[in-house]
């Protein structure tokens, strides 16, 4: 391409080629250009020699042709007779070959038809076998699917039954636990009532002992005064104390242990310091 672009400027062409071609310099490009010139010169010389040889060969051939034409004319007559005989033989041979080919074609056509018929029968047989196998496989798949569905349904039923049994057992366990809790609560309530009753009895016994002790220690004076009359607040307190003693509402309190006012002091509006 560079040579065609710059046919008259060899140096510029070589420099541009050295720049354009990778891994090449001006020296390698110049060497290649010199080799190329020498190569084209040798090729040109070869073509000239070949052309001279061809010209000499054509001249010799033309002379040989002239000599051969005379011999050819002599041979032509014998060749025509021989050609007629060969053409006759060829026509007979061609007719025989044509007949043989037609016979072969008919035979091959019959064989092809027979082959197609057998292939069609094999395909039909294979198709019937495939359909039968497909039907058997489909029936097997449907049976397995039905068995699987029945197994899944049975498993679901068993699971539901197990869940119902678990729920029933859980309910029964909860009922038993509730009954146990109620029984324990009743027992605890009875125990608490028994303890309260015992404490009340002990308080009553202590009060009676205290009153007996006070009765033994009281003086023989009988003073009638205004203190024999009870106030409304004292009456309310006595009612409340009686109610609490009856129903055990003052269990464990310190006020329940305080005894009532001695009868020999009368009703009074105040309690002596030695009684507090």
Buried (B, 14 or more C-beta within 10 A) or exposed (E): EBEEEBEEEEEEBBBBBBEEEEEEEEEEBBEBBEEEEEEEEEEEEEEEEEEEEEEEEEEEEEEEEEEEEEEEEEEEEEEEEEEEEEEEEEEEEEEEEEEEEEEEEEEEEEEEEEEEEEEEEEEEEEEEEEEEEEEEEEEEEEEEEEEEEEEEEEEEEEEEEEEEEEEEEEEEEEEEEEEEEEEEEEEEEEEEEEEBEEBBEEBEEEBEEBBEEBEEEEEEEEEEEEBEEBEEEBEEEEEEBEEBBEEBEBBEEEEBEEBEBBEBBBBBEEEEEEEE
